[in-house]
Amino acid sequence: TMMMTILMLASVLTNIGGFELEEVEIDESSGRSAEANMTTVLSPRATVTELDGTKRGAILAGEGTQFDIVVMNEGDANITEMNIVATVYLTGGNIAKDVSGNDLRWTDSVLCDDLVSCEAESLGANSYLNGGSYTIKTLNSSSNMREPVEWVPILGDYELVFSLDIPESSQDSISSNNELLV
């Protein structure tokens, strides 16, 4: 039986061409991509009206609130440029304005190669921005410091939209997970 096995193996090896035994090199970097995902809005929460009419999670008029979100890079490559945009809308679809008539829209340049203007240079593969909870910030032009955005609403009904803006399309293949509404 040992002799039969050797004869069968020799027969198979003589019929295999040399090109079939050559090592094939695969460029693993071509399949890598980053994938930004805005998973949750931690603050403010959406207002929920109970059956008895009481409201849960309502933002109080006149009290400041910051915007806290969760963003994850679900891909296997780094994200090197990303903005987070927070916009406050009135319940008719128009952008709300502050007392000076400016749009209530803030853009946080969170990832870039300028650490004065941005929070970090990149978001690593399979990791959360700021460890899982990130407060949206803007650059204060007078102090040249990044400070949390604080919105003080007046009495009314609002919708808040948080979205990711990733200028490099190769760093985000699925755009449907880049926006949340509260």
C-alpha positions in Angstrom: 0.0 0.0 0.0 2.9 2.3 0.6 4.2 1.7 -2.9 0.8 2.4 -4.3 0.6 5.7 -2.5 4.0 6.8 -3.8 3.0 5.9 -7.3 -0.2 7.9 -7.1 1.5 10.9 -5.6 4.2 10.8 -8.3 1.5 10.6 -11.0 -0.3 13.6 -9.6 2.8 15.7 -9.3 3.9 15.0 -12.9 0.6 16.3 -14.2 0.7 19.6 -12.3 2.3 22.4 -14.3 5.0 24.6 -12.7 2.8 27.7 -12.9 0.3 26.1 -10.5 2.9 25.8 -7.8 4.1 29.4 -8.0 3.3 31.6 -5.0 0.6 34.2 -5.7 1.2 37.6 -4.1 -2.0 39.4 -3.0 -1.9 43.2 -2.3 -3.8 43.3 1.0 -3.9 47.1 1.1 -6.2 47.3 -1.9 -9.1 45.8 0.1 -8.7 48.1 3.1 -11.0 50.9 3.6 -12.2 53.2 6.4 -15.9 53.3 7.4 -17.2 56.1 9.5 -20.4 55.5 11.4 -22.3 57.9 13.6 -23.8 55.4 16.0 -25.6 57.5 18.7 -26.5 60.9 19.9 -25.9 61.0 23.6 -27.0 64.6 24.2 -29.4 66.0 23.7 -31.8 63.1 23.6 -34.9 63.1 21.5 -38.0 64.2 23.4 -40.5 61.5 24.0 -44.2 62.3 24.8 -45.8 59.6 27.1 -49.4 58.6 26.7 -50.4 60.8 29.7 -48.8 63.9 27.9 -45.7 64.1 30.0 -42.4 64.7 28.1 -39.2 62.8 28.7 -35.8 64.1 27.5 -37.0 67.6 26.7 -34.5 70.4 26.5 -35.4 73.3 28.7 -35.7 76.8 27.1 -33.0 79.1 28.4 -30.7 76.3 29.6 -27.5 75.5 27.6 -26.9 72.1 26.1 -23.9 70.6 24.5 -23.8 68.1 21.7 -22.4 64.7 22.6 -22.2 61.9 20.0 -20.6 58.5 19.3 -18.6 58.0 16.1 -16.8 54.8 15.2 -14.5 53.9 12.4 -15.7 50.4 11.5 -13.2 49.9 8.7 -9.7 48.5 8.7 -7.9 51.7 7.6 -7.5 55.1 9.3 -9.7 58.1 8.7 -7.5 61.2 8.3 -10.0 64.0 7.5 -13.5 64.4 9.0 -15.9 67.2 9.9 -19.0 66.9 12.2 -21.9 69.2 11.4 -24.6 70.0 13.9 -27.7 71.9 12.6 -30.8 73.0 14.4 -34.0 73.1 12.3 -37.4 74.5 13.1 -40.2 72.1 12.7 -41.0 73.5 9.2 -37.6 72.5 7.8 -35.9 75.8 8.0 -32.6 76.3 9.8 -33.2 78.0 13.1 -31.4 81.3 13.7 -29.8 82.9 16.8 -30.7 86.4 18.0 -28.2 87.9 15.6 -29.8 86.1 12.6 -27.0 83.6 12.1 -27.8 80.0 11.2 -27.7 77.6 14.1 -25.1 75.3 12.3 -21.7 74.4 13.6 -18.9 72.6 11.8 -16.3 70.8 13.9 -13.2 70.0 12.0 -12.4 67.0 14.2 -9.8 65.2 12.1 -7.1 66.8 10.0 -3.3 67.4 10.0 -3.5 70.7 11.9 -3.8 70.0 15.6 -4.5 73.6 16.4 -7.7 73.5 14.3 -8.6 69.8 14.8 -9.0 67.4 17.7 -6.8 64.7 16.2 -4.8 63.7 13.1 -6.7 60.4 12.5 -9.2 57.9 13.7 -7.7 54.5 13.8 -9.3 51.3 12.4 -12.0 49.8 14.5 -11.9 52.5 17.1 -14.2 55.1 18.6 -13.6 58.9 18.4 -12.4 60.1 21.8 -12.9 56.7 23.3 -16.7 56.6 22.6 -18.1 59.9 23.7 -17.2 63.1 21.8 -18.5 66.6 22.5 -18.8 68.7 19.3 -16.4 71.7 19.4 -15.5 74.7 17.3 -12.5 76.9 17.2 -12.8 80.1 19.2 -11.2 82.7 17.0 -10.3 85.1 19.9 -8.7 82.5 22.1 -7.5 80.2 19.3 -8.8 77.3 21.5 -11.2 74.5 20.6 -14.3 74.9 22.8 -17.5 72.8 23.1 -20.5 74.1 21.2 -23.3 75.2 23.6 -26.8 76.0 22.3 -29.3 77.8 24.5 -32.7 77.2 22.9 -35.7 79.6 23.2 -39.1 78.1 23.6 -40.1 76.1 20.5 -40.0 72.8 18.7 -36.7 71.8 17.0 -35.1 69.0 15.1 -31.3 68.5 15.4 -29.4 66.9 12.7 -25.9 65.6 13.2 -23.9 64.5 10.2 -20.4 63.4 9.2 -18.7 65.1 6.4 -15.7 63.1 5.0 -14.1 64.9 2.1 -12.0 61.9 1.0 -14.6 59.5 -0.5 -12.2 56.5 -0.2 -12.4 56.9 3.6 -16.1 56.3 3.9 -17.8 53.8 1.6 -21.3 53.9 3.2 -22.8 57.3 3.5 -26.2 56.2 4.8 -24.8 55.8 8.4 -23.4 59.3 8.6 -26.4 61.2 9.8 -28.7 61.1 12.8 -31.8 63.1 13.7 -33.0 64.0 17.2 
